[in-house]
Amino acid sequence: MAVKIATITFHMARNYGALLQCFALQKAIQNLGYRSEVLDYDCKQISKGYNLVNFDSKLSFIKSLLLFPFFYRKKKRYDRFIKRYISVSQRYDYHELARAARDYVAFITGSDQVWNYKLTGGDSTYFLDFVPDHRKRLSYAASFGIKEIPEERNGFYQKNLEGMGHLSVREKTAAAMIKQLCGRRAEVVLDPVFLQTAEQWRTIMPKKREKGYVFVYMPGKHTLKCAADLARRKGLTIIFCAYDISLRKFKQNIGDIRLSLGPDEFLSLLDGADYVVTGSFHATAFSLILQKRFFVEVPPKVGSRITDLLDSFDLRDRIFNGAGALEDREIDWSKVEQRMNHLRQQSLTSLRRSIEAAVHG
């Protein structure tokens, strides 16, 4: 019977990147010859952000009721994707995790922003502190998602990072932060979505129907205006994959708004686009994998993960800031693919070696 490896990440978040990277890491582990399950752990700080009805304010409550049918359909499509494509463990709450430590040979935390205290509320579970044997605590492409650690949090991070076995992170900035915090070296590897090829990703996509559009996702301050201008100049429509609609700023509700996409539908629409205009790390990553012409507006506070990614492919010229029209410069896709294949093999080698060291001691 194959050795069982557990991963822990934000698998219940209704966020496209979070679930697709979760799927990709599990597939990569399985392709290395191991059994893999995602720990069905519910971090309350994460899950509360995905309640179908929002009680934060009267306006939020009314808005969530109006959009409830869309959000409900989206939840069902996420649930369907998980059931079809991801192997999930039994449910564990915080006090049951010690039992999980006996059920698997090694544990991997990551990818995504599992070490972002703002998202997790400082949940040390994502440092695998429930696993007694430190050698069994691995990270793969873990991310802080923030530029710097507040001084009052240094102790928390130092203690938990020192308790890890093998360390690998997604960004150069994360490796530098770890070096500064505790003096340890962390390998820099690709986000799990890069461990699957374009052909492998297309096997889970539904058939494409729409044509001639700009795909917009997670817009920044200037994204919608620039995307609208690009679509007008190119004679294209806009498909806007949105998390909600604005009841106050109606000009933000541009194009054909899709509120209920599942992860596979999101991927299919991105793949069918003439252009992708986004402020998202994972939309940028999939644009590279699927060789889509893209432009990215880097978020001001969490943008290092995007700039580090673009630096890996020498593509900082895809960044825009709202000054002038988007310039449709050609991308040397053969160069991108060659670089991606090289980094993919390096990353898979790192993953394989870290698991082997944990399994064989």
N, C-alpha and C positions, 0 to 999 in steps of 0.2 A: 504493500500500500504506500502511495506517495506521501512524502512528508507534508504536514499541514503548516502553512504560513498564514498569519493573520495580518491584515492591514487595518489602519484606522485613519479616517479622514472625515470630511463633511458629506457623507453619502446621502444624508436625508435633506440637504439643502436643495431647494428648487432653483438651482443655479446651474446653467448649462456647463460651464467649465468645470465646476466642482464634480458633477456626476460623470462627465466624459473622461476626466483624468482618472477618476476612481475606476471606471471600466478599463481604461488603458493599462493601468498599473497591474490590475488583476490578470489581464490577458498576458502581459509580459511575464509575470511570475509563473503562470500556467505553462507558457511556452518554454520556460526553463526546466519544466518537468516536475513542478511542485503543485500540490493542491493549495488553493487560496480561498480564503473567506474574508469578507469585510466585517469587522466587528460591528454589530448592531448596537452601538453605544449612542445614547441620546444626550448630547450636551445641551442643556436647557437654554443657555445663552444663545446658541445657534438656532435651535428649533423654534424659539418664541418669535423669531423674525419672519416665520413662514406660516403663522396662523391665518386661516382663511378669513376670519373676521377680526378687525383691528379695533381695540377698545382704547387706544391711546388718547383720542379726543373725539368730540362729537362729529367733526368733519371727517376724520379718519374712519369712524364707524359707519357713517352714511356712505362714504366712498367704497368701503369694502363690501357693503351690502349690494351696491350697484354693480360692482365688478365680480361679485361672488360666482356667477355662472362661469365666467372666463377662468377664474382662479381654480375653481373646482375641476374644470376640464383639464387644466394644466396639471394639477395634482394627479389626476387619474392617468395621464400620459406619462408622467414621471414614474408612477407606481408600475405601470405596464413595462416601461423600459427596464426598471430594476428587476422585475420578475423574469423578464425575458433574457437579460444579458449579464446580470451580476449575481454572484453567489454570496449571500449574506448569512451571517451566523445567527444563532438564537439571540434574543434581546438580553443585554446586560445593562444594569444601572451601575452607578458609581461604586456601590458597596458590593457588587457581584464580580467586579473585574478581577479580583484575586483568583476566582475560580477559572476565569478565562485564561489566566497565565499558565494553568496546568493543561490546557486543551490544545496548545500549539507549540511547535518547536522553536519558532522565531516570530518576531513582531516587527512590522514596518509602519512607521508614522509618516504620513505625507501622501501625495504632494499637497499643493494648495497652501493657503496661509494658516497652517495648523499651529504655528508659533506666534500668531498675532493675538496678543493678550486682549486687544480691543474687541476682537470677534469672539474669543472663547471665554472671556471673563477671567483669564488666568488659570484655565483648567489644565492642571499638570498631567492629566491623562494622556494628552497628546505628546508628552515626553516619555510615555510608557512607564511611568513610575510604579505601576502595579505589577511589573515583571521583576521578580527577585534577582534573576541573573542578568547583570548589566550587559553581558556579551550578546544577549538575545534581543536587546533594544537597538533597532536599526532605524535610520531615517532614509527616505529616498526623496530627493528634490523638495525637501521641506522649505517653507518660505516664512519669513517674518511679516512680509507685506507692509512694513513700515521702514522709514529711513533710519531711525535711531531708537534705542531703548532708553526710556526715562531712567534717571539715576536711581530712583526708588524701586525700580524693577530689576536692577542689576543682580541682586542676590538671588531672586527667583530664577532668573535665566542661568546664572552661573551654576547653581546647584543642579538644575535639571539637565543642562548640557553636559556637565561632568559625569552625570549618571548614564549617559547614552553610550552604546557600543560604537558601531560604525556610524559616522556622520556624513551625509551628503545633502546638499542644498541646491536650490534652483537658481540662485543669483550670486554673482561675484560679491555683491554688497552684503549678502547674508554670510558668506564665508569670512569676509573681513570683520563682521560684527562678532562672530564666534571667536575668531582669533583674538579680538580685543577683550571680549568678556572672560574667556577662560583659557586662552592660549592654545586651544586645540585647532587642528587642521581639519577642514571639511572639504570634501570633493565637491566640485560644481558639476552638476549633471543636467540633462534636459528634463523639462516637464514630461510626465508620463505620456501625454498625448502624442509626443514625437516618437515614442517607441513603436507606434503603429504606423504603417505606411498609408499613403493616400488610397491605394487599392484596398487595403484592409478596412479603412474607415468607410469606404463606399459600399462595403458589403452589408452595413447596417442602416444605410440611408433608404428612405422611401423614394419611389420614383419621382422625378422632377416634373413639374407642370408649368410653373411660371417661367417667363423669359423676359429679358430686356429690363433689368432693374438694378438699382443700387441697394445693397443690403446694409441697414443701419442697426447698430446694437450698442447699448451702453454709451449714449452720447455724452460728450463733455460740453463745455460752455459754448463752443463754436461749431460743434459737429453737425447739428441739424441744418444750420444756415449753409455750411459748406457742402453738405450732402445734397441739399436742394439745388444749389447752384450747379453742382456737377451733373445732377440728373437733367437739369434744364439744358445745359450745354451739349450733353450727349444724347438727348432725346430719349431718356429712360424714365421709368417710374421709380418709386421708392417703396420698398418693403421694410417696415420698421418693427423689429422684434423688441417690444417694450415690456417692462415689468408692470406698468400701469399707465393710466392716462391722466393728464392734468385737468382738473376742474377749474383752475384759475388762469393758467397761461395756455390758452387754446392754441396759440401759434406753435407750441411744442408738439402738438398732436398731428404730425405730418405724415403723409403717405398712407399706405395700406398697413394699418397697425395690427400686429399679431400678438395677442396676449396669452394664448393658450398652447403654444408650441411645446411638444415634447423634445427631449435632447436629440433624437434622431432626425426629427423634422427641422429643428434649428440647423443642424449640420447640413442637411440637404439643401435648405434655402441659401445658406452661405456658399455652398459649393456651386449652386446654379447662378450666382450673381455675376454681373459684369464688373462690379466694383463693390468693395467692402469699406465702409467708413465707420470707425468705431473708437471707443476709448477703453476697450477691453483687452486684457492680456491674452485670454484664450481665443478670442476672435482673431487677434493678430497671429497667434500660433497656428490656428487652422488655416488662415489665409496663406501662410508660408507652406504648410504641408500640402494644401490643395492647389497651390500656385494661383491664387486669386490676386488681381490688382487691388491693392488696399492702401488706405490712409488711416493713420492713428493719431488721435489727440491724447497726449499723455496726461493722466490725472496728476494734479500738482503735489499731492501728499503721498501717493503710493505708486508713483510712476517708475521707480527704479527697476522693478521687475520687467517692465516693457522695454526700457532703454537698454538694459542688460541683454535682453533677448535680441533686440535689433542690432546691437553691437556684435553679437555672435555671427550675424550674417551680413555685416557691413551695410545695413539698410536704415540708418538714422534719417535718411532723406525722405522716408515715408511719414515722418512726423509733421504735423501741421499745427498751427496755433491761431488760425483765424485771420491771419494777415495775407490777403490776396486769395486768388483762386487756387484750387488744388491742381498741381502740375502733374500731368499724366506721363511721368518718365518711365521708360522701359525698365523692367527688372530682369537681370540675367539669371533665369531660372536654373540653367545648367550649373552655374556656380553655387546657387542656393542648395540645390539637390545634392551636389557633391559634398558640401560642407555638412548638410544635415545627415547624410549617410555616415560620415565620419564621426560626428558627435553622437549619433544613435548607437553606433557600435561601442564607443567609449562608455556610454551610459549603461548599456546592457551588460557590459563587462563588469562595471562597478557594482551593479545590482547583483549579478551572479556571484561575484567574489564575496560580497558582504553576507549573502545568504549562506554560502558554503562555509564561511568562517563561523557563523552562528550555529549552523546545524552540526558541524563536525568538531566544534570547540577549538 
